[in-house]
Amino acid sequence: SFIPLTIDAVMAFAYAIRNLQMNNCNGSGLCSVILSTGDSQSRNYVSGELLKPYLFNATFPSLSGGNFSFDKNGDPSIVSYTVRNLQIQNGSFRYVSVGTW
């Protein structure tokens, strides 16, 4: 199931935003240090360049097992995928696991 991987992705951003906020706004909401104003609209957003180091340093207990973190290339360190092939067996379709990556 991809649900734990999706939750891990959302949690990585949540931890990154929390750590960014704690380090720059003294734990009191979103402050002007981390908010930027868009050029075409008057909406505030968190700069990706400011968030990126916090995202890549996010570490937390993963629903996929173990602790979630990113490696030096920015890839999740504990993710594995099961490769499945759709096959017909006894007249019906089935997914057959053919390996993991």
Distance bins in CASP14 RR format, pairs under 12 A and 6 or more apart:
PFRMAT RR
TARGET T0000
AUTHOR 0000-0000-0000
RMODE 2
METHOD distances of the structure
MODEL  1
1 7 0 0 0 0 0 1 0 0 0 0 0
1 63 0 0 0 0 0 1 0 0 0 0 0
1 64 0 0 0 0 1 0 0 0 0 0 0
1 81 0 0 0 0 0 1 0 0 0 0 0
1 82 0 0 0 0 0 1 0 0 0 0 0
2 8 0 0 0 0 0 1 0 0 0 0 0
2 9 0 0 0 0 1 0 0 0 0 0 0
2 63 0 0 0 0 0 1 0 0 0 0 0
2 64 0 0 0 0 0 1 0 0 0 0 0
2 79 0 0 0 0 0 1 0 0 0 0 0
2 81 0 0 0 0 1 0 0 0 0 0 0
2 82 0 0 0 0 0 1 0 0 0 0 0
3 9 0 0 0 0 0 1 0 0 0 0 0
3 10 0 0 0 0 0 1 0 0 0 0 0
3 63 1 0 0 1 0 0 0 0 0 0 0
3 64 0 0 0 0 1 0 0 0 0 0 0
4 10 0 0 0 0 0 1 0 0 0 0 0
4 11 0 0 0 0 0 1 0 0 0 0 0
4 61 0 0 0 0 0 1 0 0 0 0 0
4 62 1 0 0 1 0 0 0 0 0 0 0
4 63 1 1 0 0 0 0 0 0 0 0 0
4 64 1 0 1 0 0 0 0 0 0 0 0
4 65 1 0 0 1 0 0 0 0 0 0 0
4 66 0 0 0 0 0 1 0 0 0 0 0
4 68 0 0 0 0 1 0 0 0 0 0 0
4 76 0 0 0 0 0 1 0 0 0 0 0
4 78 0 0 0 0 0 1 0 0 0 0 0
4 79 0 0 0 0 1 0 0 0 0 0 0
4 80 0 0 0 0 0 1 0 0 0 0 0
5 11 0 0 0 0 0 1 0 0 0 0 0
5 12 0 0 0 0 0 1 0 0 0 0 0
5 62 0 0 0 0 1 0 0 0 0 0 0
5 63 0 0 0 0 1 0 0 0 0 0 0
5 64 1 0 0 1 0 0 0 0 0 0 0
5 65 0 0 0 0 0 1 0 0 0 0 0
5 68 0 0 0 0 1 0 0 0 0 0 0
5 76 0 0 0 0 1 0 0 0 0 0 0
5 78 0 0 0 0 1 0 0 0 0 0 0
5 79 1 0 0 1 0 0 0 0 0 0 0
5 80 0 0 0 0 1 0 0 0 0 0 0
5 81 0 0 0 0 1 0 0 0 0 0 0
5 82 0 0 0 0 0 1 0 0 0 0 0
6 12 0 0 0 0 0 1 0 0 0 0 0
6 13 0 0 0 0 0 1 0 0 0 0 0
6 62 0 0 0 0 0 1 0 0 0 0 0
6 63 0 0 0 0 1 0 0 0 0 0 0
6 64 0 0 0 0 0 1 0 0 0 0 0
6 76 0 0 0 0 0 1 0 0 0 0 0
6 79 0 0 0 0 0 1 0 0 0 0 0
7 13 0 0 0 0 0 1 0 0 0 0 0
7 14 0 0 0 0 0 1 0 0 0 0 0
7 60 0 0 0 0 0 1 0 0 0 0 0
7 61 0 0 0 0 0 1 0 0 0 0 0
7 62 0 0 0 0 1 0 0 0 0 0 0
7 63 1 0 1 0 0 0 0 0 0 0 0
7 64 0 0 0 0 1 0 0 0 0 0 0
7 65 0 0 0 0 0 1 0 0 0 0 0
7 68 0 0 0 0 1 0 0 0 0 0 0
8 14 0 0 0 0 0 1 0 0 0 0 0
8 15 0 0 0 0 0 1 0 0 0 0 0
8 58 0 0 0 0 1 0 0 0 0 0 0
8 59 0 0 0 0 0 1 0 0 0 0 0
8 60 0 0 0 0 1 0 0 0 0 0 0
8 61 0 0 0 0 1 0 0 0 0 0 0
8 62 1 0 1 0 0 0 0 0 0 0 0
8 63 1 0 0 1 0 0 0 0 0 0 0
8 64 1 0 1 0 0 0 0 0 0 0 0
8 65 0 0 0 0 1 0 0 0 0 0 0
8 66 0 0 0 0 0 1 0 0 0 0 0
8 67 0 0 0 0 0 1 0 0 0 0 0
8 68 1 0 1 0 0 0 0 0 0 0 0
8 69 0 0 0 0 0 1 0 0 0 0 0
8 70 0 0 0 0 0 1 0 0 0 0 0
8 76 1 0 0 1 0 0 0 0 0 0 0
8 77 0 0 0 0 0 1 0 0 0 0 0
8 78 0 0 0 0 1 0 0 0 0 0 0
8 79 1 0 0 1 0 0 0 0 0 0 0
9 15 0 0 0 0 0 1 0 0 0 0 0
9 16 0 0 0 0 0 1 0 0 0 0 0
9 55 0 0 0 0 0 1 0 0 0 0 0
9 58 0 0 0 0 0 1 0 0 0 0 0
9 60 0 0 0 0 0 1 0 0 0 0 0
9 62 0 0 0 0 0 1 0 0 0 0 0
9 63 0 0 0 0 0 1 0 0 0 0 0
9 64 0 0 0 0 0 1 0 0 0 0 0
9 68 0 0 0 0 1 0 0 0 0 0 0
9 70 0 0 0 0 0 1 0 0 0 0 0
9 76 0 0 0 0 1 0 0 0 0 0 0
9 79 0 0 0 0 1 0 0 0 0 0 0
10 16 0 0 0 0 0 1 0 0 0 0 0
10 17 0 0 0 0 0 1 0 0 0 0 0
10 55 0 0 0 0 0 1 0 0 0 0 0
10 58 0 0 0 0 0 1 0 0 0 0 0
10 60 0 0 0 0 0 1 0 0 0 0 0
10 62 0 0 0 0 0 1 0 0 0 0 0
10 63 0 0 0 0 0 1 0 0 0 0 0
10 68 0 0 0 0 0 1 0 0 0 0 0
11 17 0 0 0 0 0 1 0 0 0 0 0
11 18 0 0 0 0 0 1 0 0 0 0 0
11 55 0 0 0 0 0 1 0 0 0 0 0
11 58 1 0 0 1 0 0 0 0 0 0 0
11 59 0 0 0 0 0 1 0 0 0 0 0
11 60 1 0 1 0 0 0 0 0 0 0 0
11 61 0 0 0 0 1 0 0 0 0 0 0
11 62 1 0 0 1 0 0 0 0 0 0 0
11 63 0 0 0 0 1 0 0 0 0 0 0
11 64 0 0 0 0 0 1 0 0 0 0 0
11 67 0 0 0 0 0 1 0 0 0 0 0
11 68 1 0 0 1 0 0 0 0 0 0 0
11 69 0 0 0 0 0 1 0 0 0 0 0
11 76 0 0 0 0 0 1 0 0 0 0 0
12 18 0 0 0 0 0 1 0 0 0 0 0
12 19 0 0 0 0 0 1 0 0 0 0 0
12 51 0 0 0 0 0 1 0 0 0 0 0
12 52 0 0 0 0 0 1 0 0 0 0 0
12 54 0 0 0 0 1 0 0 0 0 0 0
12 55 1 0 0 1 0 0 0 0 0 0 0
12 56 0 0 0 0 1 0 0 0 0 0 0
12 57 0 0 0 0 0 1 0 0 0 0 0
12 58 1 0 1 0 0 0 0 0 0 0 0
12 59 0 0 0 0 1 0 0 0 0 0 0
12 60 1 0 0 1 0 0 0 0 0 0 0
12 62 0 0 0 0 1 0 0 0 0 0 0
12 63 0 0 0 0 0 1 0 0 0 0 0
12 64 0 0 0 0 0 1 0 0 0 0 0
12 67 0 0 0 0 0 1 0 0 0 0 0
12 68 1 0 0 1 0 0 0 0 0 0 0
12 69 0 0 0 0 1 0 0 0 0 0 0
12 70 1 0 0 1 0 0 0 0 0 0 0
12 74 0 0 0 0 0 1 0 0 0 0 0
12 75 0 0 0 0 0 1 0 0 0 0 0
12 76 0 0 0 0 1 0 0 0 0 0 0
12 77 0 0 0 0 0 1 0 0 0 0 0
12 78 0 0 0 0 0 1 0 0 0 0 0
12 79 0 0 0 0 0 1 0 0 0 0 0
13 19 0 0 0 0 0 1 0 0 0 0 0
13 20 0 0 0 0 0 1 0 0 0 0 0
13 46 0 0 0 0 1 0 0 0 0 0 0
13 48 0 0 0 0 0 1 0 0 0 0 0
13 51 0 0 0 0 1 0 0 0 0 0 0
13 52 0 0 0 0 0 1 0 0 0 0 0
13 54 0 0 0 0 1 0 0 0 0 0 0
13 55 1 0 0 1 0 0 0 0 0 0 0
13 56 0 0 0 0 0 1 0 0 0 0 0
13 58 1 0 0 1 0 0 0 0 0 0 0
13 60 0 0 0 0 0 1 0 0 0 0 0
13 68 0 0 0 0 0 1 0 0 0 0 0
14 20 0 0 0 0 0 1 0 0 0 0 0
14 21 0 0 0 0 0 1 0 0 0 0 0
14 51 0 0 0 0 0 1 0 0 0 0 0
14 54 0 0 0 0 0 1 0 0 0 0 0
14 55 0 0 0 0 0 1 0 0 0 0 0
14 58 0 0 0 0 1 0 0 0 0 0 0
14 60 0 0 0 0 1 0 0 0 0 0 0
14 68 0 0 0 0 0 1 0 0 0 0 0
15 21 0 0 0 0 0 1 0 0 0 0 0
15 22 0 0 0 0 0 1 0 0 0 0 0
15 51 0 0 0 0 0 1 0 0 0 0 0
15 54 1 0 0 1 0 0 0 0 0 0 0
15 55 0 0 0 0 1 0 0 0 0 0 0
15 56 0 0 0 0 0 1 0 0 0 0 0
15 57 0 0 0 0 1 0 0 0 0 0 0
15 58 1 0 1 0 0 0 0 0 0 0 0
15 59 1 0 0 1 0 0 0 0 0 0 0
15 60 1 0 1 0 0 0 0 0 0 0 0
15 61 0 0 0 0 0 1 0 0 0 0 0
15 62 0 0 0 0 0 1 0 0 0 0 0
15 67 0 0 0 0 0 1 0 0 0 0 0
15 68 0 0 0 0 1 0 0 0 0 0 0
15 69 0 0 0 0 0 1 0 0 0 0 0
15 70 0 0 0 0 0 1 0 0 0 0 0
16 22 0 0 0 0 0 1 0 0 0 0 0
16 23 0 0 0 0 0 1 0 0 0 0 0
16 34 0 0 0 0 0 1 0 0 0 0 0
16 46 0 0 0 0 1 0 0 0 0 0 0
16 48 0 0 0 0 1 0 0 0 0 0 0
16 50 0 0 0 0 0 1 0 0 0 0 0
16 51 1 0 1 0 0 0 0 0 0 0 0
16 52 0 0 0 0 1 0 0 0 0 0 0
16 53 0 0 0 0 1 0 0 0 0 0 0
16 54 1 0 1 0 0 0 0 0 0 0 0
16 55 1 0 1 0 0 0 0 0 0 0 0
16 56 0 0 0 0 1 0 0 0 0 0 0
16 57 1 0 0 1 0 0 0 0 0 0 0
16 58 1 0 1 0 0 0 0 0 0 0 0
16 59 0 0 0 0 0 1 0 0 0 0 0
16 60 0 0 0 0 0 1 0 0 0 0 0
16 68 0 0 0 0 0 1 0 0 0 0 0
16 69 0 0 0 0 0 1 0 0 0 0 0
16 70 0 0 0 0 0 1 0 0 0 0 0
17 23 0 0 0 0 0 1 0 0 0 0 0
17 24 0 0 0 0 0 1 0 0 0 0 0
17 25 0 0 0 0 0 1 0 0 0 0 0
17 27 0 0 0 0 0 1 0 0 0 0 0
17 29 0 0 0 0 0 1 0 0 0 0 0
17 30 0 0 0 0 1 0 0 0 0 0 0
17 34 0 0 0 0 1 0 0 0 0 0 0
17 35 0 0 0 0 0 1 0 0 0 0 0
17 45 0 0 0 0 0 1 0 0 0 0 0
17 46 1 0 0 1 0 0 0 0 0 0 0
17 47 0 0 0 0 0 1 0 0 0 0 0
17 48 0 0 0 0 0 1 0 0 0 0 0
17 50 0 0 0 0 0 1 0 0 0 0 0
17 51 1 0 0 1 0 0 0 0 0 0 0
17 52 0 0 0 0 0 1 0 0 0 0 0
17 54 1 0 0 1 0 0 0 0 0 0 0
17 55 0 0 0 0 1 0 0 0 0 0 0
17 58 0 0 0 0 1 0 0 0 0 0 0
18 24 0 0 0 0 0 1 0 0 0 0 0
18 25 0 0 0 0 0 1 0 0 0 0 0
18 27 0 0 0 0 1 0 0 0 0 0 0
18 29 0 0 0 0 0 1 0 0 0 0 0
18 30 0 0 0 0 0 1 0 0 0 0 0
18 34 0 0 0 0 0 1 0 0 0 0 0
18 46 0 0 0 0 0 1 0 0 0 0 0
18 51 0 0 0 0 0 1 0 0 0 0 0
18 54 0 0 0 0 1 0 0 0 0 0 0
18 55 0 0 0 0 0 1 0 0 0 0 0
18 57 0 0 0 0 0 1 0 0 0 0 0
18 58 0 0 0 0 1 0 0 0 0 0 0
18 60 0 0 0 0 0 1 0 0 0 0 0
19 25 0 0 0 0 0 1 0 0 0 0 0
19 27 0 0 0 0 0 1 0 0 0 0 0
19 34 0 0 0 0 0 1 0 0 0 0 0
19 50 0 0 0 0 0 1 0 0 0 0 0
19 51 0 0 0 0 1 0 0 0 0 0 0
19 53 0 0 0 0 1 0 0 0 0 0 0
19 54 1 0 1 0 0 0 0 0 0 0 0
19 55 0 0 0 0 1 0 0 0 0 0 0
19 56 0 0 0 0 0 1 0 0 0 0 0
19 57 1 0 0 1 0 0 0 0 0 0 0
19 58 1 0 0 1 0 0 0 0 0 0 0
19 59 0 0 0 0 1 0 0 0 0 0 0
19 60 0 0 0 0 0 1 0 0 0 0 0
20 27 0 0 0 0 0 1 0 0 0 0 0
20 29 0 0 0 0 0 1 0 0 0 0 0
20 30 0 0 0 0 1 0 0 0 0 0 0
20 31 0 0 0 0 0 1 0 0 0 0 0
20 33 0 0 0 0 1 0 0 0 0 0 0
20 34 1 0 1 0 0 0 0 0 0 0 0
20 35 0 0 0 0 0 1 0 0 0 0 0
20 46 1 0 0 1 0 0 0 0 0 0 0
20 47 0 0 0 0 1 0 0 0 0 0 0
20 48 0 0 0 0 1 0 0 0 0 0 0
20 49 0 0 0 0 0 1 0 0 0 0 0
20 50 1 0 0 1 0 0 0 0 0 0 0
20 51 1 0 1 0 0 0 0 0 0 0 0
20 52 0 0 0 0 1 0 0 0 0 0 0
20 53 0 0 0 0 1 0 0 0 0 0 0
20 54 1 0 1 0 0 0 0 0 0 0 0
20 55 0 0 0 0 1 0 0 0 0 0 0
20 57 0 0 0 0 0 1 0 0 0 0 0
20 58 0 0 0 0 0 1 0 0 0 0 0
21 27 1 0 1 0 0 0 0 0 0 0 0
21 28 0 0 0 0 1 0 0 0 0 0 0
21 29 1 0 0 1 0 0 0 0 0 0 0
21 30 1 0 0 1 0 0 0 0 0 0 0
21 31 1 0 0 1 0 0 0 0 0 0 0
21 33 0 0 0 0 1 0 0 0 0 0 0
21 34 1 0 0 1 0 0 0 0 0 0 0
21 35 0 0 0 0 0 1 0 0 0 0 0
21 46 0 0 0 0 1 0 0 0 0 0 0
21 50 0 0 0 0 0 1 0 0 0 0 0
21 51 0 0 0 0 0 1 0 0 0 0 0
21 54 0 0 0 0 1 0 0 0 0 0 0
22 28 0 0 0 0 1 0 0 0 0 0 0
22 29 0 0 0 0 1 0 0 0 0 0 0
22 30 0 0 0 0 0 1 0 0 0 0 0
22 31 0 0 0 0 0 1 0 0 0 0 0
22 33 0 0 0 0 0 1 0 0 0 0 0
22 34 0 0 0 0 0 1 0 0 0 0 0
22 54 0 0 0 0 1 0 0 0 0 0 0
23 31 0 0 0 0 0 1 0 0 0 0 0
23 33 0 0 0 0 1 0 0 0 0 0 0
23 34 0 0 0 0 1 0 0 0 0 0 0
23 50 0 0 0 0 0 1 0 0 0 0 0
23 51 0 0 0 0 0 1 0 0 0 0 0
23 53 0 0 0 0 0 1 0 0 0 0 0
23 54 1 0 0 1 0 0 0 0 0 0 0
23 57 0 0 0 0 0 1 0 0 0 0 0
24 30 0 0 0 0 1 0 0 0 0 0 0
24 31 1 0 0 1 0 0 0 0 0 0 0
24 32 0 0 0 0 1 0 0 0 0 0 0
24 33 1 0 1 0 0 0 0 0 0 0 0
24 34 1 0 1 0 0 0 0 0 0 0 0
24 35 0 0 0 0 1 0 0 0 0 0 0
24 46 0 0 0 0 0 1 0 0 0 0 0
24 47 0 0 0 0 0 1 0 0 0 0 0
24 50 0 0 0 0 1 0 0 0 0 0 0
24 51 0 0 0 0 0 1 0 0 0 0 0
24 53 0 0 0 0 0 1 0 0 0 0 0
24 54 0 0 0 0 1 0 0 0 0 0 0
25 31 1 1 0 0 0 0 0 0 0 0 0
25 32 0 0 0 0 1 0 0 0 0 0 0
25 33 1 0 0 1 0 0 0 0 0 0 0
25 34 1 0 0 1 0 0 0 0 0 0 0
25 35 0 0 0 0 1 0 0 0 0 0 0
25 46 0 0 0 0 0 1 0 0 0 0 0
25 50 0 0 0 0 0 1 0 0 0 0 0
26 33 0 0 0 0 1 0 0 0 0 0 0
26 34 0 0 0 0 0 1 0 0 0 0 0
27 33 0 0 0 0 0 1 0 0 0 0 0
27 34 0 0 0 0 0 1 0 0 0 0 0
28 34 0 0 0 0 0 1 0 0 0 0 0
29 35 0 0 0 0 0 1 0 0 0 0 0
29 46 0 0 0 0 0 1 0 0 0 0 0
30 36 0 0 0 0 0 1 0 0 0 0 0
30 44 1 0 0 1 0 0 0 0 0 0 0
30 45 0 0 0 0 0 1 0 0 0 0 0
30 46 1 0 0 1 0 0 0 0 0 0 0
30 47 0 0 0 0 0 1 0 0 0 0 0
30 50 0 0 0 0 0 1 0 0 0 0 0
30 51 0 0 0 0 0 1 0 0 0 0 0
31 44 0 0 0 0 0 1 0 0 0 0 0
31 46 0 0 0 0 0 1 0 0 0 0 0
32 44 0 0 0 0 1 0 0 0 0 0 0
32 46 0 0 0 0 0 1 0 0 0 0 0
33 44 0 0 0 0 0 1 0 0 0 0 0
33 46 0 0 0 0 0 1 0 0 0 0 0
33 47 0 0 0 0 0 1 0 0 0 0 0
33 50 0 0 0 0 1 0 0 0 0 0 0
34 44 0 0 0 0 1 0 0 0 0 0 0
34 45 0 0 0 0 1 0 0 0 0 0 0
34 46 1 0 1 0 0 0 0 0 0 0 0
34 47 1 0 0 1 0 0 0 0 0 0 0
34 48 0 0 0 0 0 1 0 0 0 0 0
34 49 0 0 0 0 0 1 0 0 0 0 0
34 50 1 0 0 1 0 0 0 0 0 0 0
34 51 0 0 0 0 1 0 0 0 0 0 0
34 54 0 0 0 0 1 0 0 0 0 0 0
35 42 0 0 0 0 0 1 0 0 0 0 0
35 43 0 0 0 0 1 0 0 0 0 0 0
35 44 1 0 1 0 0 0 0 0 0 0 0
35 45 1 0 0 1 0 0 0 0 0 0 0
35 46 1 0 0 1 0 0 0 0 0 0 0
35 47 0 0 0 0 1 0 0 0 0 0 0
35 48 0 0 0 0 0 1 0 0 0 0 0
35 50 0 0 0 0 1 0 0 0 0 0 0
35 51 0 0 0 0 0 1 0 0 0 0 0
36 42 0 0 0 0 0 1 0 0 0 0 0
36 43 0 0 0 0 1 0 0 0 0 0 0
36 44 1 0 0 1 0 0 0 0 0 0 0
36 45 1 0 1 0 0 0 0 0 0 0 0
36 46 1 0 0 1 0 0 0 0 0 0 0
36 47 1 0 1 0 0 0 0 0 0 0 0
36 48 0 0 0 0 1 0 0 0 0 0 0
36 49 0 0 0 0 1 0 0 0 0 0 0
36 50 0 0 0 0 1 0 0 0 0 0 0
36 51 0 0 0 0 0 1 0 0 0 0 0
37 43 1 0 0 1 0 0 0 0 0 0 0
37 44 1 0 1 0 0 0 0 0 0 0 0
37 45 0 0 0 0 1 0 0 0 0 0 0
37 46 0 0 0 0 0 1 0 0 0 0 0
37 47 0 0 0 0 0 1 0 0 0 0 0
38 44 1 0 0 1 0 0 0 0 0 0 0
38 45 1 0 0 1 0 0 0 0 0 0 0
38 46 0 0 0 0 0 1 0 0 0 0 0
38 47 0 0 0 0 0 1 0 0 0 0 0
39 45 0 0 0 0 0 1 0 0 0 0 0
45 51 0 0 0 0 1 0 0 0 0 0 0
46 52 0 0 0 0 0 1 0 0 0 0 0
46 54 0 0 0 0 1 0 0 0 0 0 0
46 55 0 0 0 0 0 1 0 0 0 0 0
47 53 0 0 0 0 0 1 0 0 0 0 0
47 54 0 0 0 0 0 1 0 0 0 0 0
47 55 0 0 0 0 0 1 0 0 0 0 0
48 54 0 0 0 0 1 0 0 0 0 0 0
48 55 0 0 0 0 1 0 0 0 0 0 0
48 56 0 0 0 0 0 1 0 0 0 0 0
49 55 0 0 0 0 0 1 0 0 0 0 0
51 57 0 0 0 0 0 1 0 0 0 0 0
51 58 0 0 0 0 0 1 0 0 0 0 0
52 58 0 0 0 0 0 1 0 0 0 0 0
52 70 0 0 0 0 0 1 0 0 0 0 0
52 74 0 0 0 0 1 0 0 0 0 0 0
53 70 0 0 0 0 0 1 0 0 0 0 0
53 74 0 0 0 0 0 1 0 0 0 0 0
54 70 0 0 0 0 0 1 0 0 0 0 0
55 68 0 0 0 0 0 1 0 0 0 0 0
55 69 0 0 0 0 0 1 0 0 0 0 0
55 70 1 0 0 1 0 0 0 0 0 0 0
55 74 0 0 0 0 1 0 0 0 0 0 0
55 76 0 0 0 0 0 1 0 0 0 0 0
56 68 0 0 0 0 0 1 0 0 0 0 0
56 69 0 0 0 0 1 0 0 0 0 0 0
56 70 1 0 1 0 0 0 0 0 0 0 0
56 71 0 0 0 0 1 0 0 0 0 0 0
56 72 0 0 0 0 1 0 0 0 0 0 0
56 73 0 0 0 0 1 0 0 0 0 0 0
56 74 1 0 1 0 0 0 0 0 0 0 0
56 75 0 0 0 0 0 1 0 0 0 0 0
56 76 0 0 0 0 0 1 0 0 0 0 0
56 77 0 0 0 0 0 1 0 0 0 0 0
57 68 0 0 0 0 0 1 0 0 0 0 0
57 69 0 0 0 0 1 0 0 0 0 0 0
57 70 1 0 0 1 0 0 0 0 0 0 0
57 71 0 0 0 0 0 1 0 0 0 0 0
57 72 0 0 0 0 0 1 0 0 0 0 0
57 74 0 0 0 0 0 1 0 0 0 0 0
58 67 0 0 0 0 0 1 0 0 0 0 0
58 68 1 0 0 1 0 0 0 0 0 0 0
58 69 1 0 0 1 0 0 0 0 0 0 0
58 70 1 0 0 1 0 0 0 0 0 0 0
58 74 0 0 0 0 0 1 0 0 0 0 0
58 76 0 0 0 0 0 1 0 0 0 0 0
58 77 0 0 0 0 0 1 0 0 0 0 0
59 66 0 0 0 0 0 1 0 0 0 0 0
59 67 1 0 1 0 0 0 0 0 0 0 0
59 68 1 0 0 1 0 0 0 0 0 0 0
59 69 1 0 1 0 0 0 0 0 0 0 0
59 70 0 0 0 0 1 0 0 0 0 0 0
59 71 0 0 0 0 0 1 0 0 0 0 0
59 76 0 0 0 0 0 1 0 0 0 0 0
59 77 0 0 0 0 1 0 0 0 0 0 0
59 78 0 0 0 0 0 1 0 0 0 0 0
60 66 0 0 0 0 1 0 0 0 0 0 0
60 67 1 0 0 1 0 0 0 0 0 0 0
60 68 1 0 1 0 0 0 0 0 0 0 0
60 69 0 0 0 0 1 0 0 0 0 0 0
60 70 0 0 0 0 0 1 0 0 0 0 0
60 76 0 0 0 0 0 1 0 0 0 0 0
60 77 0 0 0 0 0 1 0 0 0 0 0
60 78 0 0 0 0 0 1 0 0 0 0 0
61 67 1 0 0 1 0 0 0 0 0 0 0
61 68 1 0 0 1 0 0 0 0 0 0 0
61 69 0 0 0 0 0 1 0 0 0 0 0
61 78 0 0 0 0 0 1 0 0 0 0 0
62 68 1 1 0 0 0 0 0 0 0 0 0
62 69 0 0 0 0 1 0 0 0 0 0 0
62 70 0 0 0 0 0 1 0 0 0 0 0
62 76 0 0 0 0 1 0 0 0 0 0 0
62 77 0 0 0 0 1 0 0 0 0 0 0
62 78 1 0 1 0 0 0 0 0 0 0 0
62 79 0 0 0 0 1 0 0 0 0 0 0
62 80 0 0 0 0 0 1 0 0 0 0 0
63 78 0 0 0 0 0 1 0 0 0 0 0
63 79 0 0 0 0 0 1 0 0 0 0 0
64 76 0 0 0 0 1 0 0 0 0 0 0
64 77 0 0 0 0 0 1 0 0 0 0 0
64 78 1 0 1 0 0 0 0 0 0 0 0
64 79 1 0 0 1 0 0 0 0 0 0 0
64 80 0 0 0 0 1 0 0 0 0 0 0
64 81 0 0 0 0 0 1 0 0 0 0 0
65 76 0 0 0 0 0 1 0 0 0 0 0
65 77 0 0 0 0 0 1 0 0 0 0 0
65 78 1 0 0 1 0 0 0 0 0 0 0
65 79 0 0 0 0 0 1 0 0 0 0 0
65 80 0 0 0 0 0 1 0 0 0 0 0
66 76 0 0 0 0 0 1 0 0 0 0 0
66 77 0 0 0 0 1 0 0 0 0 0 0
66 78 1 0 0 1 0 0 0 0 0 0 0
66 79 0 0 0 0 0 1 0 0 0 0 0
67 76 0 0 0 0 0 1 0 0 0 0 0
67 77 0 0 0 0 1 0 0 0 0 0 0
67 78 1 0 0 1 0 0 0 0 0 0 0
68 75 0 0 0 0 0 1 0 0 0 0 0
68 76 1 0 0 1 0 0 0 0 0 0 0
68 77 1 0 0 1 0 0 0 0 0 0 0
68 78 1 0 0 1 0 0 0 0 0 0 0
68 79 0 0 0 0 1 0 0 0 0 0 0
69 75 0 0 0 0 0 1 0 0 0 0 0
69 76 1 0 0 1 0 0 0 0 0 0 0
69 77 1 0 1 0 0 0 0 0 0 0 0
69 78 1 0 0 1 0 0 0 0 0 0 0
69 79 0 0 0 0 0 1 0 0 0 0 0
70 76 1 0 0 1 0 0 0 0 0 0 0
70 77 1 0 0 1 0 0 0 0 0 0 0
70 78 0 0 0 0 0 1 0 0 0 0 0
70 79 0 0 0 0 0 1 0 0 0 0 0
71 77 1 0 1 0 0 0 0 0 0 0 0
71 78 0 0 0 0 1 0 0 0 0 0 0
71 79 0 0 0 0 0 1 0 0 0 0 0
79 100 0 0 0 0 0 1 0 0 0 0 0
79 101 0 0 0 0 1 0 0 0 0 0 0
80 99 0 0 0 0 1 0 0 0 0 0 0
80 100 1 0 1 0 0 0 0 0 0 0 0
80 101 1 0 0 1 0 0 0 0 0 0 0
81 97 0 0 0 0 0 1 0 0 0 0 0
81 98 0 0 0 0 0 1 0 0 0 0 0
81 99 0 0 0 0 1 0 0 0 0 0 0
81 100 1 0 0 1 0 0 0 0 0 0 0
81 101 1 0 1 0 0 0 0 0 0 0 0
82 95 0 0 0 0 1 0 0 0 0 0 0
82 96 0 0 0 0 0 1 0 0 0 0 0
82 97 1 0 1 0 0 0 0 0 0 0 0
82 98 0 0 0 0 1 0 0 0 0 0 0
82 99 1 0 0 1 0 0 0 0 0 0 0
82 100 1 0 1 0 0 0 0 0 0 0 0
82 101 0 0 0 0 1 0 0 0 0 0 0
83 95 0 0 0 0 0 1 0 0 0 0 0
83 96 0 0 0 0 1 0 0 0 0 0 0
83 97 1 0 0 1 0 0 0 0 0 0 0
83 98 1 0 1 0 0 0 0 0 0 0 0
83 99 1 0 1 0 0 0 0 0 0 0 0
83 100 1 0 0 1 0 0 0 0 0 0 0
83 101 1 0 0 1 0 0 0 0 0 0 0
84 93 0 0 0 0 0 1 0 0 0 0 0
84 94 0 0 0 0 1 0 0 0 0 0 0
84 95 1 0 1 0 0 0 0 0 0 0 0
84 96 1 0 0 1 0 0 0 0 0 0 0
84 97 1 0 1 0 0 0 0 0 0 0 0
84 98 1 0 0 1 0 0 0 0 0 0 0
84 99 0 0 0 0 1 0 0 0 0 0 0
84 100 0 0 0 0 0 1 0 0 0 0 0
84 101 0 0 0 0 0 1 0 0 0 0 0
85 93 0 0 0 0 0 1 0 0 0 0 0
85 94 0 0 0 0 1 0 0 0 0 0 0
85 95 1 0 0 1 0 0 0 0 0 0 0
85 96 1 0 1 0 0 0 0 0 0 0 0
85 97 0 0 0 0 1 0 0 0 0 0 0
85 98 1 0 1 0 0 0 0 0 0 0 0
85 99 0 0 0 0 1 0 0 0 0 0 0
86 92 0 0 0 0 0 1 0 0 0 0 0
86 93 1 0 1 0 0 0 0 0 0 0 0
86 94 1 0 0 1 0 0 0 0 0 0 0
86 95 1 0 1 0 0 0 0 0 0 0 0
86 96 1 0 0 1 0 0 0 0 0 0 0
86 97 0 0 0 0 0 1 0 0 0 0 0
86 98 0 0 0 0 0 1 0 0 0 0 0
87 93 1 0 0 1 0 0 0 0 0 0 0
87 94 1 0 1 0 0 0 0 0 0 0 0
87 95 1 0 0 1 0 0 0 0 0 0 0
87 96 1 0 1 0 0 0 0 0 0 0 0
87 97 0 0 0 0 0 1 0 0 0 0 0
87 98 0 0 0 0 1 0 0 0 0 0 0
88 94 1 0 0 1 0 0 0 0 0 0 0
88 95 0 0 0 0 0 1 0 0 0 0 0
88 96 0 0 0 0 0 1 0 0 0 0 0
89 95 0 0 0 0 0 1 0 0 0 0 0
89 96 1 0 0 1 0 0 0 0 0 0 0
END
